[in-house]
């Protein structure tokens, strides 16, 4: 008896791989640069300062 690939499992794996590629949001990759982190935290600080000055809470 030889082992053969289950066509249903192979089709499900192919579908999952295609769906994962289609649903990517285009966000940063795993190896994003330090500049993206610095700019992100700068934005957080600026928004926090703005909210504090306006008085929203």
C-alpha positions as CSV (number, residue, x, y, z in Angstrom):
1,X,0.0,0.0,0.0
2,X,1.5,3.4,-1.0
3,X,0.7,6.7,0.6
4,X,-0.9,9.2,-1.7
5,X,-1.8,12.8,-1.1
6,X,-5.4,13.4,-0.2
7,X,-6.8,15.7,-3.0
8,X,-9.2,17.4,-0.5
9,X,-6.4,18.3,1.9
10,X,-4.2,19.6,-1.0
11,X,-7.1,21.7,-2.3
12,X,-7.8,23.1,1.1
13,X,-4.1,24.0,1.6
14,X,-4.0,25.7,-1.8
15,X,-7.2,27.7,-1.0
16,X,-5.8,28.7,2.4
17,X,-2.5,29.9,0.8
18,X,-4.4,31.9,-1.8
19,X,-6.8,33.4,0.7
20,X,-3.9,34.5,3.0
21,X,-2.2,36.3,0.1
22,X,-5.4,38.0,-0.9
23,X,-6.2,39.2,2.6
24,X,-2.9,40.9,3.3
25,X,-3.4,44.5,4.3
26,X,-0.1,45.7,2.9
27,X,1.2,46.6,6.4
28,X,4.9,46.5,7.4
29,X,6.8,43.3,7.0
30,X,8.3,41.5,10.0
31,X,11.7,43.2,9.4
32,X,10.4,46.8,9.4
33,X,13.0,49.5,9.9
34,X,13.6,51.6,13.0
35,X,12.5,54.7,11.2
36,X,8.9,53.4,11.0
37,X,8.9,52.7,14.7
38,X,10.3,56.2,15.5
39,X,7.7,57.9,13.3
40,X,4.9,55.8,14.8
41,X,5.8,56.7,18.3
42,X,6.2,60.4,17.3
43,X,2.7,60.3,16.0
44,X,1.5,58.8,19.2
45,X,3.2,61.5,21.3
46,X,1.8,64.3,19.0
47,X,-1.7,63.0,19.2
48,X,-1.4,62.6,23.0
49,X,-0.2,66.2,23.3
50,X,-3.0,67.5,21.1
51,X,-5.7,65.6,23.1
52,X,-4.2,66.9,26.3
53,X,-4.2,70.5,25.1
54,X,-7.8,70.3,23.7
55,X,-9.0,68.7,27.0
56,X,-10.7,65.6,25.6
57,X,-10.8,62.7,28.0
